[in-house]
Amino acid sequence: MAFLEQAQLEKIGFGALGSNVLISDKASFYNPEKIYIGNNVRVDDFCVLSAGDGGIEIGDYIHVAVFSSLIGAGRIKLADFVNISSRVSIYSSNDDYSGATLTNPMVPDEFKNVQSADVELKKHVIVGAGSVILPGVTLNEGVAVGALSLVAKDCEEFTVYSGVPAKALKPRKRDLKKLELAFLKSQ
């Protein structure tokens, strides 16, 4: 994987760009002026970040793995220490699937019923490979989502979720909070 050099990153025109940002030359960005990237962030090959009016906010110490996408008109926020595994899709907009309206971005708005809502992943959230997060969802601090899950509702802090739809399985350890403090102190 080849990462873009600093001059190439600056040329994209992000709303904000921190330090130690590693972005693949195969990642795609739409409306980059509405994408805000913190420090120590890595975005891998074939990721798509498409910011709508709400923008995309990426905190510090974030990894977005291969083939993942963050898309929609609502705000998408990834707080510090979030880990997005490969092929994760985070949507802040969703078409009406009922058949009552037309769908897709090539149809004028008056013929569609697109719902948009902010999505937030708070500190220390990890989302397993192939999972989908729908509009309006908040994954509270320390949530872990198992691979191939569909998250359609808010998740309680420090809980492990999995399934379609995702359901709470068990509590998640909080040891990582102490490790975070030790790590940040060492920096």
C-alpha positions in Angstrom: 0.0 0.0 0.0 1.4 3.4 -1.0 0.5 6.3 1.3 0.1 9.9 0.0 2.9 12.3 0.8 2.1 15.4 2.9 1.9 17.7 -0.2 -0.5 15.3 -1.8 -2.7 15.2 1.3 -2.8 19.0 1.5 -3.8 19.3 -2.1 -6.9 17.2 -1.5 -8.4 20.2 0.4 -9.6 18.6 3.7 -11.4 20.9 6.1 -8.7 20.0 8.6 -5.7 17.7 8.5 -3.7 16.6 11.5 -0.2 15.2 11.7 1.0 11.6 11.1 -1.9 11.0 8.7 -1.5 7.9 6.5 -3.9 7.8 3.6 -3.7 5.3 0.8 -3.3 6.6 -2.7 -6.3 4.3 -3.6 -8.7 5.9 -1.2 -11.5 8.2 -2.5 -12.8 11.4 -1.0 -15.9 13.4 -2.0 -16.5 16.9 -0.6 -13.1 16.8 1.2 -13.6 20.4 2.5 -16.2 18.8 4.8 -13.9 16.1 6.0 -11.9 16.8 9.2 -9.0 14.5 10.1 -7.2 14.5 13.4 -3.7 13.2 14.3 -2.4 9.6 13.9 -5.1 8.5 11.4 -4.7 5.8 8.8 -7.2 5.2 5.9 -6.4 2.1 3.8 -6.9 1.1 0.1 -10.3 1.4 -1.5 -12.0 3.3 1.3 -14.6 5.9 0.3 -15.4 8.9 2.5 -18.2 10.9 1.0 -19.2 13.8 3.2 -22.6 15.4 2.9 -23.8 18.6 4.5 -23.1 17.2 8.0 -19.5 16.4 7.2 -17.2 13.7 8.5 -15.1 14.2 11.7 -12.3 11.8 12.4 -10.5 12.1 15.8 -7.1 10.9 16.8 -5.6 7.4 16.7 -8.1 6.1 14.1 -7.8 3.3 11.6 -10.3 2.8 8.7 -9.4 -0.5 7.1 -9.6 -1.6 3.4 -12.9 -1.3 1.5 -14.7 0.6 4.2 -17.1 3.5 3.5 -18.5 6.5 5.3 -21.3 8.0 3.3 -24.3 10.3 3.7 -25.8 13.7 4.2 -25.8 13.5 8.0 -22.7 14.1 10.2 -20.5 11.0 10.8 -18.2 11.4 13.8 -15.4 9.0 14.8 -14.0 9.8 18.2 -10.5 9.0 19.4 -9.2 5.4 19.3 -12.0 4.2 17.0 -11.1 1.1 14.8 -13.1 0.4 11.7 -12.3 -3.1 10.3 -12.4 -4.0 6.6 -15.6 -3.7 4.5 -17.5 -1.7 7.2 -20.2 0.6 5.8 -21.4 3.6 7.9 -24.4 5.4 6.4 -25.8 8.7 7.6 -28.5 8.6 4.8 -30.8 5.9 3.6 -33.4 5.7 0.8 -37.0 4.7 1.4 -37.2 0.9 0.5 -41.0 0.7 0.8 -41.7 1.2 -2.8 -43.7 4.4 -2.1 -41.0 6.6 -3.7 -38.2 6.3 -6.2 -34.6 5.7 -5.1 -31.0 6.6 -6.0 -29.0 9.8 -6.4 -29.9 10.2 -10.1 -33.6 10.8 -9.3 -34.6 14.4 -8.3 -35.3 14.9 -4.5 -39.1 15.5 -5.0 -39.5 11.9 -6.1 -37.6 10.4 -3.2 -37.8 10.1 0.6 -34.2 10.0 1.8 -33.8 9.9 5.6 -30.6 11.4 7.0 -29.4 11.3 10.6 -26.1 11.8 12.3 -24.0 8.8 13.3 -21.5 8.9 16.1 -18.9 6.4 17.2 -17.5 7.4 20.6 -14.1 6.7 22.1 -12.7 3.2 21.9 -15.4 1.8 19.6 -14.3 -1.1 17.4 -16.5 -2.3 14.5 -15.8 -5.8 13.1 -15.4 -6.6 9.4 -18.4 -6.5 7.1 -20.6 -4.7 9.5 -23.2 -2.0 8.6 -24.1 1.0 10.7 -27.4 2.8 9.8 -28.3 6.5 10.1 -29.1 7.9 13.5 -27.0 5.4 15.4 -24.7 6.2 18.3 -22.2 3.6 19.4 -21.3 4.8 22.9 -17.9 4.7 24.5 -16.2 1.3 24.4 -18.7 -0.5 22.2 -17.4 -3.6 20.3 -19.4 -4.7 17.2 -18.8 -8.3 16.0 -18.1 -9.0 12.3 -21.0 -9.1 9.9 -23.4 -7.2 12.2 -26.2 -4.8 11.3 -26.4 -1.9 13.8 -29.8 -0.1 13.5 -30.1 1.1 17.1 -27.9 2.9 19.7 -25.5 0.7 21.6 -24.8 1.0 25.3 -21.2 1.8 26.5 -18.7 -1.0 27.0 -20.9 -3.7 25.6 -20.2 -6.3 22.9 -22.8 -6.5 20.2 -23.2 -8.9 17.3 -25.8 -10.2 14.8 -28.4 -9.1 12.3 -29.8 -7.0 13.9 -27.0 -6.4 16.4 -27.9 -7.5 19.9 -26.0 -7.0 23.2 -24.0 -10.1 24.1 -21.9 -9.2 27.1 -20.0 -6.5 28.9 -16.7 -5.3 27.4 -13.7 -4.8 29.7 -12.7 -1.3 30.5 -9.0 -1.9 30.9 -8.3 0.0 27.8 -9.1 3.3 29.6 -6.1 2.8 31.9 -4.0 1.9 28.9 -5.1 5.0 27.1 -3.9 7.2 29.9 -0.5 5.4 30.1 -0.1 5.6 26.3 -1.0 9.3 26.2 1.4 10.0 29.1 4.2 8.2 27.2 3.7 10.5 24.1 
